[in-house]
Amino acid sequence: MTASVGSQVAVADDLLFKDYKPSCAFLFPGQGAQAVGMGAEAQTVPAAAKLFKKANDILGFDLLDICTNGPKEKLNSTVISQPAIYVTSLAAVEVLRAGGGEDIIESADVTCGLSLGEYTALAFAGAFSFEDGLKLVKLRGEAMQDAADAASSAMVSVIGLDSDKVQLLCDAANEEVGDSEKVQIANYLCPGNYAVSGGVKGIEVVEAKAKSFKARMTVRLAVAGAFHTSFMEPAVSRLETALAATQIKIPRIPVISNVDAQPHSDPDTIKKILARQVTSPVQWELTVKTLLEKGLKKGYELGPGKVIAGIVKRLDKTAAIENVGA
């Protein structure tokens, strides 16, 4: 009886943002957006520069030096790129603020981020502190790297097909490989751009068959392994332990989850979803579509790169989106 009442309360607590009406969205990039030179602009803004100093203490290495000077191979590694993008993206918020953008920051009434960017969005929304978020992101990068090292896996972008065709391509590939090599759609980015994750043999079959399915091209992604699939299962328990020890508060604005494209307000639900996120497909296309359908008027992509702005424009050419770098 008590458990049932408790679960009803949790469900009620999680519905705070159910009927959200977005007008201004802050969107945060994920792994792959990193580039040598990022973070340099942030050093001219004291509040942004301070975030990098805090990060150095938490991480135990000079993050800014790797961001601004590379080498590229080091910056691209999962354990470095995830904290680098998290810190640079939140530094971009401070760059915007220092440039007279306080009103814009105040007007943001919804936020979300691509994969890793969900942590940045939660920090922006006040669900956890900058420091706690960075500790989680550091652990997430390490846990995902270790999971990738434990099995031979990869990711590939399939360009020029709709999601149904990519699913058929995955099905065809899976008929030719064993269970440990199977593939699935891991990132639903936008029409014509879906990332497939799985065993290396399965990914090779996807690449070989893509042309016969009328794909324009495939691009092997420079990541450690099959993110957002069961290959990342070893990372889940480590994340669960770290999340259990982290104070998470109700976000001050809706944060849209990658797992189900819904906003969540119950801290325990947010913890469960973040742990599941590394093994679940990223529902980014549905997230952006929903924001646009609900009447989003303006979006800001904060952090390195312009990947998210490109995706938003693919879904709606008339969408208003600005980039704020750091």
C-alpha positions in Angstrom: 0.0 0.0 0.0 2.7 2.5 1.0 4.8 1.7 -2.1 1.8 2.3 -4.3 1.1 5.6 -2.6 4.8 6.5 -2.9 4.9 5.7 -6.6 1.8 7.8 -7.2 3.4 10.7 -5.4 6.5 10.3 -7.6 4.4 10.3 -10.7 2.6 13.4 -9.6 6.0 15.1 -8.7 7.3 14.2 -12.2 4.4 16.0 -14.0 5.3 19.5 -13.0 6.3 20.5 -16.6 3.8 18.2 -18.5 2.0 21.1 -20.2 5.1 23.3 -20.9 4.8 25.9 -23.6 8.3 26.7 -25.0 9.2 30.1 -26.4 13.0 30.4 -25.9 15.1 27.2 -25.8 18.8 26.9 -24.7 20.3 23.9 -26.6 23.6 22.3 -25.6 25.9 20.2 -27.9 27.2 16.7 -27.3 30.4 14.8 -28.0 31.7 15.5 -31.5 31.2 19.3 -31.2 34.7 19.8 -29.7 37.4 21.6 -31.6 40.9 22.8 -30.7 40.6 26.5 -29.8 37.4 26.2 -27.9 37.3 28.0 -24.6 39.7 30.8 -25.7 37.0 33.4 -26.0 35.8 32.6 -22.5 39.1 33.8 -21.0 38.1 37.4 -21.6 35.0 37.0 -19.4 36.0 36.5 -15.7 32.9 34.4 -14.7 33.6 32.1 -17.7 37.3 31.9 -17.0 36.5 30.9 -13.4 34.6 27.8 -14.6 37.8 26.5 -16.3 39.8 27.2 -13.1 37.2 25.3 -11.0 37.3 22.5 -13.6 41.1 22.1 -13.4 40.8 21.5 -9.6 38.0 18.9 -10.0 39.6 17.1 -13.0 43.2 17.2 -11.8 44.5 18.4 -15.2 44.6 21.7 -17.2 41.4 21.4 -19.3 41.8 24.9 -20.8 45.2 24.0 -22.2 43.9 20.9 -24.0 40.8 22.9 -25.2 42.8 25.8 -26.6 46.0 24.0 -27.7 45.1 20.4 -28.2 46.5 18.1 -29.5 43.3 17.2 -31.3 43.6 13.4 -30.6 43.7 14.1 -26.9 40.7 16.5 -27.0 38.7 14.0 -29.0 39.1 11.2 -26.4 35.8 10.5 -24.6 37.3 11.2 -21.1 38.5 14.7 -22.2 35.9 15.8 -24.7 32.9 15.2 -22.4 34.1 17.5 -19.6 35.5 20.0 -22.2 32.2 20.4 -23.9 30.3 20.6 -20.6 32.6 23.4 -19.2 32.8 25.3 -22.5 29.0 25.3 -23.0 28.4 26.7 -19.5 31.1 29.2 -20.1 29.2 30.3 -23.3 26.3 31.1 -21.0 28.6 33.5 -19.1 29.9 35.0 -22.3 26.3 35.7 -23.4 25.6 37.2 -19.9 28.7 39.4 -20.1 27.7 40.6 -23.6 24.4 42.1 -22.3 22.4 38.8 -22.7 21.0 38.6 -19.1 17.5 39.2 -20.5 17.9 36.3 -23.0 19.1 34.0 -20.2 16.2 35.0 -18.1 13.8 34.4 -21.0 14.9 30.8 -21.6 11.9 28.7 -20.6 13.1 25.2 -21.7 16.4 23.6 -22.2 17.9 20.3 -23.5 21.2 18.9 -24.7 22.4 16.2 -27.1 23.5 13.1 -25.1 26.3 14.6 -22.9 24.6 18.0 -23.4 21.7 16.8 -21.2 24.0 17.2 -18.2 24.8 20.8 -19.3 21.1 21.5 -19.6 20.4 20.2 -16.1 23.2 22.3 -14.7 21.9 25.4 -16.5 18.4 24.6 -15.1 19.8 24.4 -11.5 19.1 20.7 -11.1 22.7 20.3 -9.8 25.7 22.5 -9.3 28.4 23.1 -11.9 30.8 21.1 -9.7 28.5 18.1 -9.2 27.6 18.1 -12.9 31.3 18.1 -13.8 32.1 15.2 -11.5 29.2 13.2 -13.1 30.4 14.1 -16.6 34.0 13.1 -15.7 32.8 9.7 -14.4 30.4 9.3 -17.4 33.3 9.7 -19.8 35.5 7.3 -17.9 32.8 4.7 -17.6 31.8 4.9 -21.3 35.5 4.6 -22.3 35.9 1.6 -20.1 32.7 0.0 -21.5 34.0 0.7 -25.0 37.4 -0.9 -24.2 35.7 -4.1 -23.0 34.2 -5.0 -26.4 34.9 -4.3 -30.1 32.2 -1.8 -31.1 31.7 1.3 -33.3 29.3 4.0 -34.6 28.5 5.1 -38.1 26.3 7.9 -39.4 24.0 6.9 -42.2 23.2 9.9 -44.5 20.3 10.3 -46.8 17.7 7.8 -45.5 14.6 8.2 -43.3 14.6 6.3 -40.0 12.4 3.5 -41.3 14.9 2.7 -44.0 17.8 2.9 -41.6 16.0 0.4 -39.3 15.6 -2.0 -42.3 19.3 -1.6 -43.0 20.0 -2.5 -39.4 17.7 -5.5 -39.6 19.5 -6.7 -42.8 22.9 -6.3 -41.2 21.7 -8.2 -38.0 20.7 -11.2 -40.1 24.4 -11.6 -41.1 26.1 -11.3 -37.7 26.0 -13.0 -34.3 24.3 -11.5 -31.3 27.4 -9.9 -29.9 27.8 -7.9 -33.2 24.3 -6.7 -33.6 23.5 -3.0 -34.5 20.7 -0.5 -33.8 19.9 3.1 -34.3 21.6 5.0 -31.5 21.0 8.7 -32.4 17.8 9.9 -34.1 19.3 13.3 -35.1 17.2 14.6 -38.0 15.7 13.3 -41.3 18.5 11.9 -43.4 21.0 11.7 -40.5 20.9 8.8 -38.1 23.7 7.2 -36.2 23.9 3.4 -35.9 25.8 1.7 -33.1 26.9 -1.9 -32.5 29.6 -4.5 -32.9 32.4 -3.7 -35.4 31.4 -6.6 -37.7 27.8 -5.4 -37.7 28.8 -1.8 -38.5 31.0 -3.0 -41.4 28.0 -4.8 -42.8 25.9 -1.6 -42.5 28.6 0.3 -44.4 28.7 -2.4 -47.1 24.9 -2.6 -47.5 24.1 1.2 -47.2 24.4 2.0 -50.9 22.0 -0.8 -51.9 19.5 0.8 -49.5 20.0 4.1 -51.4 21.9 5.8 -48.6 23.9 8.8 -49.9 26.9 7.9 -47.7 28.1 6.6 -44.4 30.6 8.3 -42.1 32.3 6.3 -39.4 32.3 8.3 -36.2 35.4 9.1 -34.2 34.1 7.8 -30.9 35.3 5.1 -28.5 32.5 2.6 -29.2 28.8 1.8 -29.5 27.3 4.6 -27.4 23.6 4.5 -26.6 23.3 0.7 -26.9 23.6 -2.3 -24.5 27.4 -2.2 -25.2 27.4 0.6 -22.6 25.7 -1.6 -19.9 28.9 -1.8 -17.8 28.8 2.0 -17.4 25.2 2.0 -15.9 25.9 0.8 -12.4 28.8 3.2 -12.0 26.6 6.1 -13.1 23.8 4.9 -10.7 26.2 4.9 -7.8 27.4 8.4 -8.6 23.9 9.7 -9.2 22.7 8.2 -5.9 25.3 10.3 -4.1 24.5 13.5 -6.0 22.0 16.1 -4.8 19.5 16.7 -7.7 16.8 19.4 -7.3 13.7 20.1 -9.3 14.9 22.0 -12.4 13.7 25.6 -12.5 12.7 25.2 -16.2 11.8 22.0 -18.2 14.8 19.9 -19.2 13.8 17.6 -22.1 15.2 14.1 -21.7 17.1 12.3 -24.5 15.5 9.0 -23.5 11.8 9.8 -24.0 11.7 13.5 -25.3 9.8 14.5 -22.2 10.5 16.9 -19.4 11.0 15.4 -15.9 10.7 17.2 -12.6 11.1 14.4 -10.0 14.8 14.2 -8.9 14.7 10.4 -8.5 13.2 10.0 -12.0 15.9 12.3 -13.4 18.6 10.1 -11.8 17.0 6.9 -13.3 16.8 8.4 -16.7 20.4 9.7 -16.7 21.6 6.2 -15.8 19.5 4.7 -18.6 20.6 7.4 -21.1 23.9 5.8 -22.0 22.2 2.5 -23.2 19.1 4.2 -24.8 18.7 5.7 -28.3 18.9 9.6 -28.3 15.5 10.9 -29.3 16.8 14.3 -30.5 14.7 14.5 -33.7 11.5 14.0 -31.6 12.7 16.5 -29.0 13.3 19.3 -31.5 10.1 18.5 -33.5 8.1 18.7 -30.3 9.6 22.0 -29.3 8.8 23.4 -32.8 5.2 22.0 -32.7 4.6 23.5 -29.3 5.4 26.9 -30.7 9.1 27.5 -29.9 10.0 31.0 -31.2 13.7 31.2 -30.6 16.6 28.9 -29.9 20.2 29.4 -28.8 22.9 26.8 -29.2 25.5 27.4 -26.5 29.0 25.9 -26.7 31.4 24.7 -29.4 30.3 23.9 -33.0 27.1 24.4 -34.9 25.7 20.9 -35.1 22.5 21.6 -33.3 21.6 24.7 -35.3 22.1 22.6 -38.4 19.7 19.9 -37.1 17.0 22.5 -36.1 17.3 24.1 -39.6 16.9 20.7 -41.2 13.6 20.2 -39.3 12.4 23.8 -40.0 14.2 26.1 -42.4 12.4 29.1 -40.9 13.4 28.3 -37.3 15.2 31.2 -35.5 18.4 29.9 -33.9 21.6 31.6 -32.8 25.0 30.3 -31.9 26.9 31.5 -28.8 30.4 30.1 -28.6 33.1 30.4 -25.9 
